[in-house]
Every structure is written in structure tokens, then in C-alpha cells.
């Protein structure tokens, strides 16, 4: 399978199963589009007619172009067959029972009252709660015990708002560091915060201990303050922006992301990205909201053309900023055309429910943070381990080829079947397809590939 598109002044041809990306002239672009549906003679005749007013393109040129395409096919760089299907059911078996990452819900409570929050303002449709040190300690022990020979283990402090239980966060990190050498492990911590409780102590701790921090900011003040409000209805922008600026400056190049959410209110999210850039932030992410149909924040079909255009303009802005020596990173445009993820990752996806799990304040295990509170998805707990083996197996089987709709999609080896939680919440099945999200993902990938191509051409 190939995927052809034109963007940013480039004719781009992606060979889906080899991952090869070709930037070609118009003749080769047209020829490739005909290659597998017509005989050689028909292709050459059709192209001769198409380019009859181009004296610089001769019959010999068309013949040479055809032979070059044929050679690329023989080399496995064009029209490569999909040989991965038989691997889909076996790759995860090699790491069965191995857990490499936990999302610790140290606080099922929040000091903000965001209207679009999938976690019901941090309560996850349940009672407010905070994780005790003993539960967190047991969660870390569970991770070590179930990590097999893996050395690097990932732990995300999540909520609600995890800084509402900061003492336990600090104590858990200290405990993890105390057992690393003995257990032969290396813990890498991430902190996700809305910023309201960030202070010098938090900044110093995170810069010492956290491999990454995720800072929630929706961009423009008027957009942010419409959604991210406290329980008195007051917006949080003025409070958190100076704290985030201080936080990022103090990190001195260490990993962070400004993570925003765009909704029906701001499908023109590029303006929010521009605001983040103006504030001095350069590691950015803007995520499309996922909420129930009919919710005032839900993205609509009418929003789609605007969003698609925003993604294209974002790609152009990134290249303009490159030229001005003011580059920035957009999370969804991070792509490596020379290597990229291994085939295991391309087929198997994020590993939720198998390699990655979420832990509630009282120690229950769920496939990921977006399933917390959905009782049918409770896997077990950190003392007894995974006891709901049927659900674990359902997620183990949740690879890209488990989605019938994905088999003919050119982007399948980039999205790996997409987000199981989004699929479930939109279709009722973890092997369903969230079609709206698919449309956005494919557009992001086209833009990401174009940016990578342009940078390669420019030698950036």
C-alpha cells in the first residue's frame, strides 16, 4: 500500500509497510498513482498525453521513470506487501506479564473544576481520595516484582491534581531511589500538574527527580479561563503562567510539555500555540478534546475543516520558526523518518492493560487512567496482582490488526490502532474505531511527515 499527497510544495509518496518516504516530481507522482492499476503501455501513453505540452519531458524520460519505480518496488521501497499480520498475535506474548510503567493516581481530587475533564474534576465518578504512602510503596514494589528483566521503569504521578498529595509524591520517590541499586532498576518519574500549587519546593524537587513534567495550559487567556476554573469560577491563567515560566526556565532544557486541550470553543487552536510561544514555551502539545456527543465542548463535523487547516498552518509555522532560528516542538509532529518505533510498537500500540496500568488511591489496577472508575475494566489490585485475566487478555489482543477498519488505513503503522479508551468511549469496544480521531490523526501524520521532509531537504 502507498499513500500519496501534496503538501508544503512537496509531492510525497509514503510506502506504508516499508516506511519509505519518497519526495518526487510530478511525473513520478502521477506514474506511481497509476502503477498498480494499469499496464505499462497504458501508463506511458496516459503520461505522454498529460505532458504533451512539456517538451522537456520525452518518451525516454517516461520510460526511465517507469524503470526507476519498478526498481524501487523490487527493492522493497514501494508497494511493499504487508507481512506483519502473522506477527500481531505473537509479539505481545514475548512480554506477557511484564509491566514497565504505572500511572499513580496519588490524588482523586483537584483544585480546579474544568468543565471538559474526562476524570470528573479528578473524582473519576467516585469519591475524592488521596493515596497513602503505604499504598504507593506497594504499587512501586508491584512494578518491580512484575517488571521482569527490564531496567528502566516509568512512573507518572497523576490526578486529579497530584500536588495536592505532594508529601507522598516526595516520599515515594525517595523510596524508589532507595531500592534502585538493590533491585537493578532505574525509575523515571513524570509529574502532571495544573500548576496551581507549584512553588519553589515543587520546582526544585521536579528538576532533580522528574524525567519529564507535563504542565496544563490551554493557551489564550480567554480560552483557558473559560474552562480551567477553580470552584469559585475564577480562571487560573494569571496564577499559573508565571509559575510555569519560572518552572520551565529552572529546568534548563530538561524534558517538559505544555499540554493544552482544544474544544468546539477553539478549533482555531493555532492561536493558542502562538500564545504559548509568546510566553516563552517551546515544547508544546495541543490535544483534541474527547467527550460525549452533545457536550458543548465536543468537536463537531463543522469544526473539522478548521482543524485540518490549523494543522497545516502549524506545520508551516514550525518551518518558518526553524528559518528564524526559533524552533519549537509539537508533540504530535515528532517523527523519525530514518528509524522510528520498532515493529513491536507499530503493531502493539501503547501497551495499556498489559505493560502499562493505572493505580487508584486505594490500590486498584486499571488498564490506563482513562478507564479508572469503569468497574468492568478493573484488572485487580497491587496486592493480588491481575485477577481479571479476561480483560487483560482483551487488551493483549488489542493490536492494530484487531481493528477491521484499520487494515486498509495507510496510517495504521503510525497510530498502532489508536487509543483503546477513545475507541471504547465512542463505540463501546476497545477494538472499535473513533473515526473523528482517526481523521485528525491522519492529518497530523501528513503534516509531520511533510515537516520532516522539509527539514531533510533544507539540511536542518
SULMOQUI-V284366 format. One record per pair of residues at least 6 apart in sequence whose C-alpha atoms are under 7 Angstrom apart, sorted by the first residue. I is the first residue (numbers start at 1). GAP is how many residues later the second one is. Records with the same first field share a line. If there is no record, write none. Layout:
BEGIN
I = GAP + GAP
END
This chain:
BEGIN
1 = 14 + 15 + 16 + 78 + 79
2 = 11 + 12 + 13 + 14 + 77
3 = 10 + 11 + 12 + 407
4 = 8 + 9 + 10
5 = 6 + 7 + 8
6 = 6
7 = 443
8 = 442
10 = 13
11 = 12 + 13 + 14 + 18
12 = 10 + 11 + 12
13 = 8 + 9 + 10
14 = 6 + 7 + 8
15 = 6 + 62 + 63 + 64 + 65
16 = 394
17 = 63 + 64 + 65
18 = 58 + 59 + 62
20 = 57
28 = 37
31 = 12
34 = 9
44 = 18
72 = 6
73 = 6 + 7
85 = 316
88 = 259 + 311 + 313
89 = 308
91 = 253
92 = 304
97 = 49 + 257
98 = 48 + 49 + 50 + 257
99 = 44 + 47 + 48 + 255 + 256 + 257
100 = 47 + 53 + 54 + 255 + 256
101 = 52 + 53 + 54 + 254 + 255 + 256
102 = 52 + 53 + 54 + 254 + 255 + 256 + 257
103 = 52 + 53 + 54 + 55 + 254 + 255 + 256 + 266
104 = 51 + 52 + 53 + 54 + 254 + 255 + 256
105 = 52 + 53 + 54 + 254 + 255 + 256
106 = 24 + 25 + 51 + 52 + 53 + 56 + 59 + 255
107 = 22 + 23 + 24 + 52 + 53 + 54 + 55 + 57 + 58 + 254
108 = 14 + 15 + 20 + 21 + 22 + 51 + 52
109 = 12 + 13 + 14 + 19 + 20 + 50 + 51 + 52
110 = 11 + 12 + 50 + 51
111 = 119
112 = 9 + 116 + 117 + 118 + 119
113 = 8 + 115 + 116 + 117 + 118
114 = 7 + 113 + 114 + 115
115 = 112
116 = 181
121 = 39
122 = 37 + 38
123 = 37
124 = 248 + 249
125 = 248
126 = 247
129 = 232
130 = 35 + 231
131 = 230 + 231
132 = 36
133 = 35 + 39
135 = 227 + 228
136 = 36
137 = 35
138 = 244
139 = 243
142 = 240
151 = 33 + 34 + 35
152 = 33 + 34 + 35
153 = 32 + 33 + 34 + 35
154 = 33 + 34 + 35
155 = 33 + 34 + 35
156 = 33 + 34 + 35
157 = 33 + 34 + 35
158 = 33 + 34
161 = 32 + 33
162 = 31
163 = 34
176 = 11
180 = 6
188 = 22 + 23
189 = 20 + 21 + 22 + 23
190 = 20 + 21 + 22 + 23
191 = 19 + 21 + 22 + 23
192 = 21 + 22 + 23
193 = 21 + 22 + 23
194 = 21 + 22
195 = 20 + 45 + 48 + 49
196 = 43 + 44
198 = 45
203 = 44
207 = 44
211 = 44
212 = 43 + 44
213 = 42 + 43 + 44
214 = 42 + 43 + 44 + 45
215 = 42 + 43 + 44
216 = 42 + 43 + 44
217 = 7 + 41 + 42 + 43
218 = 6 + 42 + 43 + 54
219 = 41 + 53 + 54 + 56 + 57
220 = 52 + 55
221 = 16
224 = 13
225 = 10 + 11 + 12
226 = 9
228 = 7 + 8
229 = 6 + 7
256 = 27
257 = 26 + 27 + 28
258 = 25 + 26 + 27
259 = 25 + 26 + 27
260 = 25 + 26 + 27
261 = 25 + 26 + 27 + 28
262 = 7 + 24 + 25 + 26 + 27
263 = 25 + 26 + 34 + 35 + 36
264 = 33 + 34 + 35 + 36 + 39
265 = 32
267 = 36 + 39 + 40
268 = 38 + 39 + 42
269 = 41
270 = 40 + 44
282 = 46 + 47
283 = 45 + 46 + 47
284 = 45 + 46 + 47
285 = 45 + 46
289 = 9
290 = 8
291 = 7
292 = 6
308 = 135
311 = 133 + 136
312 = 135
315 = 132 + 136
318 = 9 + 10
319 = 132
321 = 6
332 = 112
333 = 111 + 115
334 = 114
335 = 113
346 = 67 + 68 + 70
347 = 52 + 53 + 66 + 69
348 = 51 + 52 + 68
349 = 50 + 67 + 68
352 = 15 + 16 + 43
353 = 13 + 14 + 15 + 39 + 42
354 = 38 + 41 + 42
356 = 11 + 12
357 = 8 + 9 + 10 + 11
358 = 7 + 8 + 9 + 10 + 11
359 = 6 + 7
363 = 18 + 19
364 = 14 + 16 + 17 + 18
365 = 13 + 14 + 15 + 16 + 17
366 = 6 + 11 + 12 + 13
370 = 51
371 = 6 + 50
377 = 14
379 = 7 + 8 + 9 + 12 + 13
380 = 6 + 7 + 8
398 = 33
399 = 17 + 18
400 = 6 + 12 + 16 + 17
401 = 6
402 = 29
403 = 14 + 28 + 29
406 = 6 + 11
411 = 31
420 = 10 + 11
421 = 9
422 = 12
423 = 6 + 7 + 8 + 9 + 10 + 11
424 = 6 + 8
426 = 8
427 = 6
END
